C-alpha cells in the first residue's frame, strides 16, 4: 500500500510540470530587423542608428536611441496601410512612437532624413 502511494506521488510530480508546460503559451515579442541603412553625410563622430521595439498584443512601442533632425518617419502594416506618419520631426534619444492594437505584422519602418535613410521590418518572434 505504501509503495503504491509512493509511486502515485512520484508519477504526479513528473506529470504535473509537463502538463503545465503544454498549457502555457510562449510569449511573442516584437523584433526590429534593419533591411538597409544608407548614410548621406559622414559625421566626425560615428552615430549608432539603433531602434528597439517592445510591446504586447495591446501596444507596439518603437524607440529611437539616437538624435536626428528633420526626419520623415513612416510605418506601414502588411497590407500597405500607413499606421504612423510623422514629417519633419526631430528625433531625440529615447523618443518613442506607439502603434495601438497591432494586429497586421510585419510592419515596415522607413526613416528618411538629410543625414541617413533607414528601412527596416518589425516582426513577431516567440520568446525563448
Backbone bond lengths (Angstrom), bond angles and torsions (degrees), N, CA, C in turn:
res aa  C-N    CA-C-N  psi(-1)  N-CA   C-N-CA  omega(-1)  CA-C   N-CA-C  phi
1 X - - - 1.443 - - 1.533 111.05 -
2 X 1.338 115.91 -44.24 1.452 119.95 179.48 1.529 110.66 -65.84
3 X 1.319 116.63 -36.58 1.466 120.90 -179.81 1.529 110.41 -66.27
4 X 1.340 117.23 -41.13 1.467 121.25 178.33 1.526 110.64 -63.93
5 X 1.321 116.32 -42.60 1.458 120.80 179.21 1.524 110.86 -64.26
6 X 1.337 116.09 -41.61 1.464 120.32 178.21 1.531 111.33 -64.25
7 X 1.320 117.10 -42.39 1.470 121.14 178.32 1.541 110.97 -64.51
8 X 1.328 116.77 -38.98 1.451 120.85 178.59 1.527 111.51 -64.86
9 X 1.331 117.26 -41.95 1.459 121.15 177.68 1.529 111.57 -65.76
10 X 1.336 117.36 -42.19 1.470 120.37 177.57 1.531 111.38 -63.98
11 X 1.319 117.03 -40.26 1.469 120.38 178.61 1.528 110.00 -63.68
12 X 1.331 117.15 -40.25 1.466 120.54 178.87 1.524 110.88 -64.55
13 X 1.332 117.69 -37.26 1.467 120.71 178.68 1.516 112.08 -64.74
14 X 1.319 118.38 -33.16 1.464 120.69 -179.90 1.524 112.93 -85.45
15 X 1.324 118.08 -31.19 1.466 121.10 -176.43 1.522 111.63 -79.42
16 X 1.320 120.07 -40.74 1.464 122.35 -175.92 1.523 113.83 -60.88
17 X 1.345 120.64 -48.33 1.471 118.02 179.44 1.522 113.20 -63.62
18 X 1.321 118.47 -34.44 1.462 121.04 179.94 1.523 110.16 -68.92
19 X 1.326 117.96 -42.24 1.456 119.90 -179.52 1.529 110.90 -69.95
20 X 1.314 118.57 -32.12 1.465 122.04 176.95 1.531 110.60 -65.17
21 X 1.338 117.09 -38.38 1.460 120.75 179.06 1.522 111.06 -66.20
22 X 1.311 117.38 -33.14 1.464 120.55 179.31 1.533 111.49 -72.13
23 X 1.320 117.60 -28.55 1.461 121.19 -177.38 1.526 111.64 -78.20
24 X 1.339 117.50 -41.75 1.461 120.27 -175.58 1.519 110.99 -72.22
25 X 1.328 115.02 136.62 1.458 120.71 178.17 1.517 109.22 -86.83
26 X 1.320 115.30 148.01 1.459 118.87 174.00 1.513 108.43 -76.19
27 X 1.316 115.76 137.12 1.456 121.28 -179.34 1.521 109.72 -76.82
28 X 1.318 116.79 134.52 1.458 121.57 178.00 1.513 108.76 -98.91
29 X 1.321 115.59 134.05 1.458 120.64 -179.84 1.524 109.32 -122.18
30 X 1.334 116.78 145.62 1.464 119.57 178.75 1.525 111.26 -76.50
31 X 1.318 116.50 138.47 1.466 122.86 177.78 1.520 109.50 -124.33
32 X 1.327 115.65 140.81 1.466 121.64 177.12 1.517 108.16 -104.50
33 X 1.316 116.17 129.05 1.453 121.78 176.92 1.521 108.00 -125.16
34 X 1.327 115.63 121.91 1.460 120.70 -176.95 1.523 109.95 -78.97
35 X 1.320 116.63 128.43 1.460 121.84 178.66 1.522 111.51 -90.17
36 X 1.326 116.19 -44.62 1.460 120.03 -177.72 1.523 109.69 -150.52
37 X 1.322 114.83 143.96 1.460 120.80 176.15 1.527 106.88 -142.25
38 X 1.309 116.27 114.36 1.456 120.63 -179.90 1.514 110.93 -119.31
39 X 1.326 116.46 112.54 1.467 120.03 179.17 1.522 109.29 -82.55
40 X 1.317 116.41 133.34 1.458 121.55 179.49 1.523 111.58 -94.22
41 X 1.326 115.93 -34.53 1.460 121.08 -177.26 1.522 108.55 -123.38
42 X 1.315 116.29 133.53 1.456 120.29 176.03 1.519 108.70 -89.67
43 X 1.326 115.21 127.42 1.455 119.73 -179.47 1.526 110.26 -100.98
44 X 1.314 116.54 164.78 1.469 120.54 179.17 1.518 111.54 -66.40
45 X 1.300 115.47 -40.61 1.463 119.34 176.99 1.516 108.16 -106.64
46 X 1.314 118.06 130.84 1.468 119.25 -179.93 1.535 110.91 -67.54
47 X 1.318 115.35 140.79 1.457 121.42 179.25 1.518 108.37 -107.73
48 X 1.317 115.02 130.87 1.462 120.69 176.47 1.524 107.82 -90.76
49 X 1.310 117.45 109.88 1.455 122.64 -177.34 1.530 108.62 -86.38
50 X 1.335 116.13 81.41 1.457 122.00 -177.37 1.520 110.02 -102.99
51 X 1.331 114.25 132.00 1.464 121.68 176.73 1.525 106.90 -125.40
52 X 1.335 116.54 128.98 1.459 121.61 178.67 1.517 109.49 -115.00
53 X 1.327 115.63 152.17 1.458 120.81 176.23 1.520 109.47 -128.27
54 X 1.311 115.84 141.93 1.454 122.73 173.90 1.514 107.93 -141.12
55 X 1.303 115.53 167.40 1.456 118.09 175.57 1.501 113.04 148.18
56 X 1.323 113.84 -175.02 1.452 122.74 177.94 1.521 107.77 -143.43
57 X 1.343 116.94 -159.12 1.464 119.12 -176.98 1.524 113.23 -73.27
58 X 1.347 118.14 -10.94 1.462 121.06 -179.13 1.518 113.84 -95.75
59 X 1.338 117.59 -28.97 1.459 120.24 -174.28 1.528 110.28 -156.33
60 X 1.316 115.93 138.59 1.455 122.61 174.01 1.522 107.34 -109.84
61 X 1.328 117.13 129.89 1.458 122.55 -178.14 1.526 108.60 -115.47
62 X 1.330 116.68 125.51 1.463 122.90 177.35 1.522 107.06 -110.11
63 X 1.340 116.74 121.05 1.462 122.04 -174.58 1.523 109.13 -115.20
64 X 1.324 116.19 126.54 1.465 122.04 177.79 1.527 108.27 -97.79
65 X 1.323 116.91 124.89 1.464 121.76 -175.65 1.523 112.08 -106.11
66 X 1.319 116.48 35.26 1.463 121.65 179.26 1.519 109.27 -153.85
67 X 1.326 117.09 151.87 1.468 119.56 176.36 1.529 110.46 -86.14
68 X 1.332 115.97 146.95 1.458 121.07 179.69 1.528 108.18 -159.50
69 X 1.327 116.77 138.68 1.460 121.58 -178.09 1.522 110.53 -107.26
70 X 1.329 115.07 145.15 1.466 123.92 175.52 1.531 112.23 53.86
71 X 1.311 116.19 54.00 1.462 121.20 -178.79 1.524 110.65 -99.62
72 X 1.320 115.76 140.87 1.463 122.61 172.15 1.525 107.06 -102.86
73 X 1.337 116.98 121.80 1.456 121.74 -177.52 1.516 108.57 -117.91
74 X 1.335 115.56 129.43 1.452 121.49 177.19 1.522 108.22 -132.70
75 X 1.329 116.01 129.71 1.463 122.01 175.25 1.521 106.90 -121.57
76 X 1.341 116.16 124.16 1.461 121.31 179.49 1.525 109.16 -120.33
77 X 1.338 116.03 153.45 1.459 119.97 177.91 1.521 110.31 -91.29
78 X 1.344 116.44 -174.50 1.465 120.06 -175.62 1.522 113.09 -65.70
79 X 1.331 117.64 -20.98 1.461 121.67 179.29 1.524 113.02 -89.58
80 X 1.333 116.89 -2.22 1.454 120.91 -179.54 1.520 114.00 89.20
81 X 1.320 117.42 4.31 1.466 121.04 178.24 1.521 109.71 -76.80
82 X 1.326 116.85 135.75 1.463 121.47 179.59 1.526 108.31 -77.78
83 X 1.331 115.85 122.11 1.456 122.24 -179.20 1.528 110.25 -96.93
84 X 1.325 116.44 -43.21 1.469 122.30 177.61 1.516 107.94 -131.50
85 X 1.336 116.44 134.08 1.460 120.88 173.85 1.523 108.03 -142.57
86 X 1.315 115.31 115.25 1.463 121.28 177.19 1.520 107.57 -126.60
87 X 1.329 116.69 125.88 1.457 122.19 -178.91 1.517 110.58 -110.15
88 X 1.329 115.76 141.74 1.462 123.52 176.96 1.528 111.96 50.56
89 X 1.314 116.57 45.55 1.456 120.98 179.67 1.527 110.29 -98.76
90 X 1.310 116.00 150.22 1.452 121.24 176.63 1.523 109.09 -98.54
91 X 1.309 115.48 119.49 1.461 120.87 177.59 1.513 109.21 -87.86
92 X 1.289 116.86 142.14 1.449 122.38 172.26 1.518 107.27 -127.23
93 X 1.316 115.89 163.04 1.454 120.09 -177.43 1.523 109.83 -63.92
94 X 1.314 116.52 119.35 1.455 121.54 -179.88 1.514 114.31 100.67
95 X 1.330 119.06 1.53 1.471 121.04 178.87 1.527 109.04 -66.26
96 X 1.308 115.51 136.91 1.459 120.93 -177.86 1.520 110.68 -122.16
97 X 1.321 115.50 142.00 1.458 123.25 171.76 1.523 107.44 -117.51
98 X 1.327 116.84 148.36 1.457 120.87 -174.38 1.522 111.32 -123.96
99 X 1.340 115.13 139.56 1.460 122.60 170.03 1.524 105.37 -115.53
100 X 1.329 116.98 114.26 1.458 120.87 -178.67 1.523 109.54 -86.50
101 X 1.307 116.97 137.48 1.471 125.25 -178.40 1.526 111.65 54.46
102 X 1.348 117.28 61.63 1.475 119.13 -179.91 1.524 110.74 -73.16
103 X 1.310 116.64 120.64 1.465 121.69 -179.79 1.527 112.35 -126.39
104 X 1.325 118.06 -23.03 1.468 121.59 -170.89 1.531 111.35 -103.89
105 X 1.344 116.38 63.56 1.462 119.57 175.55 1.509 109.13 -74.95
106 X 1.299 120.63 150.25 1.460 129.89 -0.10 1.526 111.52 -82.60
107 X 1.323 114.82 151.01 1.461 122.46 175.44 1.525 108.35 -100.43
108 X 1.320 116.84 144.16 1.456 122.07 177.74 1.518 108.76 -109.84
109 X 1.346 116.20 128.48 1.459 122.06 179.99 1.522 108.48 -109.68
110 X 1.326 116.56 126.21 1.472 122.01 177.01 1.516 107.26 -123.41
111 X 1.324 116.14 121.51 1.464 122.48 179.55 1.522 107.52 -121.05
112 X 1.322 116.35 122.89 1.459 122.06 -179.35 1.522 108.72 -126.38
113 X 1.335 115.62 130.76 1.466 120.81 177.03 1.522 108.37 -148.11
114 X 1.327 118.00 172.66 1.465 119.84 177.98 1.533 113.57 -63.53
115 X 1.336 117.65 -21.27 1.470 119.42 -177.85 1.512 114.38 -100.92
116 X 1.329 119.50 -27.99 1.465 120.28 -173.54 1.524 110.76 -153.47
117 X 1.322 116.16 150.63 1.464 123.95 170.59 1.523 107.50 -119.74
118 X 1.332 116.93 125.30 1.460 121.48 -178.96 1.519 108.45 -127.43
119 X 1.328 115.83 133.63 1.452 122.45 173.90 1.523 107.66 -128.18
120 X 1.325 116.15 132.43 1.458 119.91 -179.58 1.512 111.61 -150.81
121 X 1.342 115.12 172.95 1.454 121.46 -177.49 1.525 109.29 -129.79
122 X 1.332 116.22 138.25 1.462 122.54 178.03 1.521 107.26 -110.59
123 X 1.335 116.17 118.41 1.456 121.80 -178.87 1.525 110.21 -123.18
124 X 1.323 116.17 166.69 1.455 121.62 174.77 1.515 109.24 -98.61
125 X 1.308 117.30 130.81 1.456 122.74 176.63 1.514 109.17 -129.42
126 X 1.332 116.25 147.76 1.456 119.68 178.03 1.515 109.85 -75.15
127 X 1.326 114.35 140.45 1.461 120.54 179.69 1.520 109.00 -77.03
128 X 1.312 116.04 137.52 1.472 120.01 179.92 1.483 112.17 -78.68
